[in-house]
Amino acid sequence: DRFPGDVAVINEVLRESSPAKRGFEPPSVGRLASMFPSLEIIEHIGAGGMGAVYKARQAGLDRVVALKILPEEFGQDVKFALRFTREARTLAKLSHPNIVSVYEFGRVDDIYYFLMEYVEGTTLREVVRTGQLTPRQALAIVPNLCDALQYAHDKAVVHRDIKPENILL
C-alpha cells in the first residue's frame, strides 16, 4: 500500500525468496561426503532457512573447517549466483580475529558452498537460552562485536543479519 508504483517489483522479490521459506532439508553427511571428496564430513552442526553447516576436516591441510551449503533451489538462479560470488569474494578479503575467515567458495552440482574457519564453541543464543550469561560477560562481548562490525563497515561490508545465532563464542 505504501509503494503502489512498485507492486510488481516487490512481488517479484518476495517470490524470489520463497524457496527458503518452504523449508530446507539439509543433505545427509553421506551425500556431502560424495560431493566433497577432499573433505571428511564429520557432522551436521545446524541448519536454517538459508542453508546448513557441517563440521569437516581438510585432510590435505590437516585442519577442521566449517562447510556451509545453501539450498539447491539457488543453483538455477543466475542472479543469485552473481550475488553469491560477489559476497564470497568480499568476505574472503576480511581478515579480523573476530570475523570467521572464508577459505573457499564454489558450486558442486546445484549446491553453492562456503568453506570457512571452524569455531569451536557455542552461539550467543545458546548461552542466553541457558541463562549462563552474566551482565559482566555480556558487556565483555560488546566491544569485540563492535570492533568486528566496524572493521567490516570500514571495508564496505554490511552484515545485515546480526543476531545471537550468528555470534559465536
Beta strands, then each sheet from edge to edge (+ up, - down):
strand 1: 39-48
strand 2: 51-58
strand 3: 63-69
strand 4: 102-108
strand 5: 111-117
sheet 1: 1+ 2- 3+ 5- 4+
end
